[in-house]
Amino acid sequence: MVDVRASKAAPFYLIFILQFVGIATQNCPSPCFCKGHFEVYCNNTGISEIPKGIPKETTVLDLGGNKIKKIPYGILNGLLNLTFIGLEQLGFTGNEIEAGALNLPNLTEVDLSFNRYMMVPPNLPKAMSRMYFFYNPIEVLDARSFNDYPSLEYFDMSNCHITHIKPNTFDALVNVNTMHIAFTKLTNAGVPDGVFAKNTKLDYLNLRFNHLNGLLKGLPSSLENIDYVGNPIKEIPSNAFEDLPHLKTLGFWNSALSKIDDNAFAGLVNLTILDFMSAAITSPVTNNTFSGLPSLQTLYLDDNHVPSIDIGALRDLKSLTSLWLSGNNLSTLDEEVLDTKYIPNLNTLFIDFNPWYCDCDLRWLREKVGNASYVIQDPHLIVCHGPEKVAGKPWDELKPEDFVCN
């Protein structure tokens, strides 16, 4: 049965929607694109000045990729609801934003990416909490960079040319929780010990693909996530993270790391992810390499050069669920290494692309394929390198009884 009331109401609602769309389109300054009354996108439209008639209700305004030469004082007056402004890819170098031009009560996010700044510019909003600054040629950060922006909680300065961070640079950032300083040119000599010490709310520090050859010192104990990915760090010494008890994730993949000292991760009782994929680890995994990690759930050791794993090496990893050992130099493995009495939560194991010597000492592991509490992934990629009788054959073509000793 057709609901007559609904069918009669439908045209009214349609007219209302069309009127709303018409109003939004009518109020949108040319040549911009508007999304409702609240978002105005003028980016890459070829304009040379900020258009007039921006709706007062606007919360998002993107002016990027144009020929705008300056942001004059007063030009944005009346945009009391504005929370985000995009000033990316304008060719700005320093003083194009006039004093007070961005002093709007709710403006907290500013995108200055893809400009030509050699310094963090003045005259940004005092209440700014998020700043996007990637792809600028800035080389040095100092205290003047952030002193005027104590409300900053998040910034991204990735893909800049940063070589040095001066002492006290971040002291004013008492509220910052996320810093991205990735794909820059930082070395250990360019980062003074303790430069992050006063950032006691810092949660995530992204330093990937810099030129650091050692761990930074004097980091705040609040850190939960550190990304050292792609740095030429060669060794992790014992007790390296003893002052960072809240760490949950730690990344070193695609690094030059070759050695992990015993008890390197002592005290990291909250760590859940440890990533060494595609590093250069050549040292054996000993009984103390991963000691003190009761919360660790995922361990990436794939694509390294690990030659062996001691019998008790995983016994502290009570929470381990996923173990990646692919692409190492493992030829054999003792059954006690994977004793589920110690690692009861293990559910996924990767062991392909190792030079396995498939004799009777490794038969137990072949028996686990399809017959264990955990899954051994990709048996068709697990290939025997010896003895001669089975060399070159994948495990999905072999049976446990094929693993024999002469």
N, C-alpha and C positions, 0 to 999 in steps of 0.2 A: 504494500500500500504506500502511495506517495504522500509524504508529509507536505501538505499544501503550504503551511506556514514557512517551512524551510525554503520551498521553491520560490515563494514570494519575497523572502528576505534576501535571497542570493543576489539579485540585481543591486539592491541597496549596498551590500558589502562590496560588490565589485566596483560600484561607483565611488565608494569611499576610498578604496585602495588606489584607483586610478587618479582620484583627486590628490591623494597623498604623494604619489609618484610625480604628478604634475607639479605640485608645490615644490618638491625637492629639486626637480629639474629646473624649475623656474628660478629658484634662489641660488643656483650653482653658478659661481663666477666663470665666465669664459676665459680660457679654453679648458678649464679644469673638469675633472670627473668627480661627481659627488655620490657618496653612498649614504642615502638618507639625509638627515639634517646634521649629521655628526662627523662625517669623515670627508675631507676635501683633498683630492689628489691632483696637484698641479705639476707633478714631476714629469720631466722630459717633454714639456709642451712648448719649449722655445721662448718662454716669457723672459723679459729682462727686468721686471719689477713685480713686486707682490701685487696681485690683482685686488681690486676693490670689490666690496660686496660679499666678503666671506661671511656666511651665516654666523650669527652670534652664538648659536648653540654648538658650534664646531668643537670637537674634542681632539681630532687628528687632522693635522695639516702637513702635507708633504710638498716641499718646494724644490726638491733635489733635481740635479741634472739639467739645470737651466743656465741662463746668462745673467742671473741676478748678481749685482756687484756689492750690495750692502743691505743690511737690515736696519732701517732707520728707526730712531726712537719714536714711539707713538703709532707706528704703522699697524701694530697688532692690538691697539687699545680696544677694549670692548669684547675681546675673545676670552672672557672670564672662565670659560669651561675647558679651554685648551689644555690637554695633558701631554700631547706629543707634537713635536715639530721636526720635520725632516729637512736638514740643510746639507745633505750629502751631495758630493760631486758638483760643487759650485766654484771650485778653484780658489776658495778662501785661503788666506795665508796668515791672518792675524787679527786685524782690527776692523773687519767688515761689519761686525755686530756692534752697533752703538750702545753706549751705556744706558741701561734701563729698558732696552728694546724687548728683552725677554722676561722682564719682571711681571709675570702674570701669576695670579694666585695659585693656580692648579697645574702649572707647567712643570712636569717632573722628568720628562724623557726628551733627550735631544740626540739626534743622529747627525754627526759631523764627519762621517766616513768619506773616504775617497776625496779628500781635499788636499791642501798643500801645507798644512800646519807644521811648523817646526817647534811649536810649543802648544800647550793647552791654552786656548784663548781666554781672555777676560770676558766679563759681561754675560756669562751664562747664568741661567736661573739659580738663585741662591738655594732654592729648595730642590734642585735637581737630584733625583735618586738613581737615574739610569742614564749612562752616556755611552754612545757607540762612536768609536774613534778609530776604527780599523782602517788600514791603508792610508796612513799619513806618513810623511817623511821625518817625523820627529825622531831625534836621536838620543836626547837626554831628558830624563825626568828629575825634577827637584821639588823642594817644598812649595815653590811658587805654583807648581802645576795644579795642586789640589787644595791649597789653603782656603780658598773661597767657597769650597763645595763640601762642607762637613756632612751634608745629608746624603751624599753619594753612597748607594748600596751595591751598585753593579756597574762595572765598566769593562769595555772590550777594546783593547789597544793592540789586537793581533795584527800581524802583517805590517807593522810599522818598522822603522829602522833603528829601534832602540838598542843602544850599546851600553848605556850606563844609567843606573838608578842611584841618585845621590842619597846620603844619609838624611833621615827625617822626611823623606819624600811623602810617605803615606801617613804621617803622624796625625794629620787632621781628620783622616777617614775613620772615625770611631764607629761608624755604622756599616762600613762596607762588608758584604758577605761573599761577593763573587768578583774575582779578578781574572781576566783573560789577557795574558801577556805572551801570546803564542806566535810562532813563526816570526820572531824578531832576531836580533843579533846579540843577545845577552850572553856574556861569559861570567864565570864565577868572579873574575876580577871586577866586573861591572855591577855586582850586587853585594853591597856591604852586609856583613852579618847583622841580623836583627832589624833589618829595614822594614820587616812586616810585623815586628813584635807588638806594636801598639794597636794592631788591627784585631782586637780580641773577639770580634764577631765574624771574622773571616772563616768561611766554610769551604769554599772551593777555590783552588789556585791552579790555573792552567798555564803551564810553562812549556808546552810541547813544541818541539822542533826549534829550540834555541841552540846555543853552543856551550851549554853547561857540561863540564867534565866531572863535577862532583855535586853531592847533595848540598842544598842551601842550609845554613845554620841560623838558629834563632827564630824559627817560625812559631807563630802563635799556637797554643795548645788547642784552640777551638777548631782547627782544621779537621774536616772529615773526608776531603777528597783532594789528592795531589796528582797532577798529571805531568810526569817527566818524559813523556813519550818523545822519541826521536832525538834525544840529547846524547852526546858522546860520553855518558857516565860509564865508567869501566868496572867499578866495584861498589858494593854496598857493605860497609863495615859493621861489625857487631854493635848491637844496641843503637842503631842509627836513628831509630824513631821513638826512643824512650820518652821524649817530651811531647809526643803527639798521641795521647791515649784514645782520642776520639776518631781516629782515622777509620774510614769505612772502605774506601777504594784507593788503590795505588797502582799507577800505570808506568811501565818502562818499555813497552813494546817498541820495536824498531829502533833500539838503542845500541850502544857499543858494550853493554854490560856483559862481562865475561866471568865475574866472580861474585858469589854471594857468601859472605863470611858466616860462620855459625852464630846463631842467636841474633841475626840481623834484625829480626822483626819482633824481638822480645817486647812485651808490653802492649802489643796491638790487639787487645782482646775484643775489639769491635770490628776488626777488618773483615769484610765479606768478599771482596774481589781483589785478586793480586794478578797482575797481567805482565808477563815477560815474553809475550809472543814476538817472534822474529828479533830477539836480542842476539847475543853472541856468547851465551853461557857455556863454558867448557868444563866447569868444575862439577864433580859428583854431587848428588843430593844426599847429604848426610843426615844422621838422626837429629841434628840440631839446626839444619837449614831453615826449616819451617816450624820450629818449636814456638810455643806461646801464641798460637793462632786458633783459639777454640771456636771462633765464629766464622772462619773462612768457609765460603760456599763454592767459589769458583777459582781454580788455579790454572792459569794459562802458562804452560811451559813449552808450547809447540814451536817448532822451527828454531831450535837452538842446537847445541852440540853436547847435550848432557850424555855422559858415557855410562852412568850407572846410578842406581837408587838404592841406598842402604835399606835393610830390612825394616827398621823402625822409623823410617823417614816421615811417614804420614800419620803416625800414631796420635799426634796432638790435634789432628784435623777432624774433630768429632762432627762438625757440621758440613763437611765437604760433600757436595752433590755432583760437581762436574770437574773432571780432571782431563786436561789436554796435554798429552805427551807426544803428539805426532811430530814427525820430522826431526828426531834427535839421533843420537848414536847408540841407542839401546840395542843390545844383541840378545840379552836375556834378562829375566826378572824373577826374583824369588817370590814364591807364593805368599809369603807373609807380608810382603809390601802392601798387598791389597786385601789384607785380612779385614773383613767387614765387622769383626768384633771391635775394631778400633775406628773404622770409618763406616759406621752403619747406614749413613744417609747417601752413600755414593750411588748415583743412578745413571751416570753417563761417563764413558771412558773412551778416549781417542788415542790409539797407539799405532796408526798407520804411518808409513814412510819411515820406518826404522829398519836397520839391518839385522832383523831377527835371525837367530841361529836356532832352527826349528828341530831340536833334538828332544830326548825324553825329559830333560830338565824344564822345557817350556810347554810340555804337553798339557799341564794343568790349565794354562792360560787359553789354549785352543779349546779345551773342554768347557770353558766359561762362555764361549760364544753361543748365545741363545740359551744358556743354561745357568744364568747367574742372577742375583738380585739387581745387578746393574747391567746396562746395555753396552756392549763393545761395538762401537760404531764402525761402519764401512769395512766389514771383513774382506771384501773384494779388493780393498786397497792395502791390506796387510799382507806383505809379500815376504817369503823366506829368502834369505841370502845364503843359506847353508842349512844342513849338509848338501852335498852335490845332488843327492837323489831328489830333493825337494826344492832346490834353489830356483828362484824365479816363479814359483807357484804361489798364488794367493790363497788365503786361508779358506775362502768359500769353496775352493776345489779340493781341499785337504780334510782328512778326518783326524781325530786325536791319535788314532793308532798309526798314523803316518809319521808321528813325531817319535823317533826311535833313536837309541844310542847304539853305536857300534860296539 
